Amino acid sequence: MYPKLFIPGPTHVREEILQAQAVPMIGHRAPEYSALQKEVTPKLQQLLYTQQRVYLFASSSSGVMEGSVRQASTKRVLNTVCGAFSKRWHQMTVANGVACDKLEVEMGQAITPQLVDEALAAGAYDAITVVMNETSTGIMNPVAEIAALIHDKYPEVLILVDAVSAMAGAKIEFDAWWLDVCLAGVQKCFALPAGLAVCAVSDRARERALQVPNRGHYFAYDQMDKKYEKHQTPATPAISLIQALNKQMDDMLAEGLENRWQRHKDMAAIVREWARKHFALYSDERYLSPTVTNIANTRGISVAGLNESLRERGAIISNGYGELKEKCFRIAHMGDLQIGDIQWLLEQIDDILGL
Ligand SMILES: *Cc1c(COP(=O)(O)O)cnc(C)c1O
């Protein structure tokens, strides 16, 4: 038996969602495909509270992170860094030859509007990258406030948001917050198999991209736009995953978006309370993530050993990320996991550790 996933991606996929992929293949230039994309796109717009374009890329999230930062700027990009994934976005920006600087805080800390304001004040930048939910540390950055500051004071700056471990698990109001790019892979809070990425792009980000000469091709918005109105993509899309996405979006909307956000908060509250009682929380209490909790290993347990025992009982969690290995462990409470799953998991850990 495969263990149930309590790791921050890929996440547990329900049987009905796996089955939704198992339908006959369709041609991506055929009317059946256009009908599928035409059906699923407005549901994604509803999820993100947006009227603007939402693209589907056959890629993991990282591809879209790279593609989006590559077509965001004609001046200089500010990469905010608060952990492993935000650091990766900076490395991608450098590797693509895009002029950039990083604004870095210690692991476990959040990127605040004040820090962003100070960094943008000199006027050197026309784009910023922010990871909404830093999966390596369990921090949720205050993206709405950062975006509000940028909208008020730095109208030239595009705000690019990696919402990989937040989208479909926490509310993101793309239009009301004035975001420009917001992307995620579907293997996290969407609770789908891996291989598909969703990316909302503002009209002004699409206009900016046209000014960038070396904006790439596969992820270029203007390439996607050539087929967008036909409800198609230039390259072959991840058709089976989009079938599953369409089903999952119906299920999410049936659950109710507000209920979905609340379920994530409730699961997070249970894990935090347990963690405070038996261990400690690693990250700044003011910015704790609703989708993943990073727990400081204050008892000096063997995290690898705990995970081996959990595996025998049919579950796995995550060790600390990178330098936090064995110093922390992470429990993901995202996607289609329910309160009962989280309670069951914590009972298993209590039993294994004799807590
Ligand atoms: C998982 C994750 C990524 C990487 O996603 P891939 O789909 O593996 O490319 C990037 N950013 C964050 C915040 C993540 O949690």
PDBQT file of the ligand as one rigid body, heavy atoms in Angstrom, charges set to zero:
ROOT
HETATM    1  C1  LIG A 401       6.393  22.944  -4.438  1.00  0.00    +0.000 C 
HETATM    2  C2  LIG A 401       6.731  24.372  -4.597  1.00  0.00    +0.000 A 
HETATM    3  C3  LIG A 401       7.408  24.848  -5.730  1.00  0.00    +0.000 A 
HETATM    4  C4  LIG A 401       7.916  23.950  -6.801  1.00  0.00    +0.000 C 
HETATM    5  O1  LIG A 401       6.864  23.404  -7.502  1.00  0.00    +0.000 OA
HETATM    6  P1  LIG A 401       7.066  22.337  -8.677  1.00  0.00    +0.000 P 
HETATM    7  O2  LIG A 401       5.659  22.099  -9.110  1.00  0.00    +0.000 OA
HETATM    8  O3  LIG A 401       7.737  21.149  -8.063  1.00  0.00    +0.000 OA
HETATM    9  O4  LIG A 401       7.898  22.959  -9.723  1.00  0.00    +0.000 OA
HETATM   10  C5  LIG A 401       7.611  26.196  -5.845  1.00  0.00    +0.000 A 
HETATM   11  N1  LIG A 401       7.206  27.047  -4.898  1.00  0.00    +0.000 NA
HETATM   12  C6  LIG A 401       6.562  26.635  -3.789  1.00  0.00    +0.000 A 
HETATM   13  C7  LIG A 401       6.142  27.636  -2.776  1.00  0.00    +0.000 C 
HETATM   14  C8  LIG A 401       6.295  25.290  -3.609  1.00  0.00    +0.000 A 
HETATM   15  O5  LIG A 401       5.662  24.871  -2.508  1.00  0.00    +0.000 OA
ENDROOT
TORSDOF 0
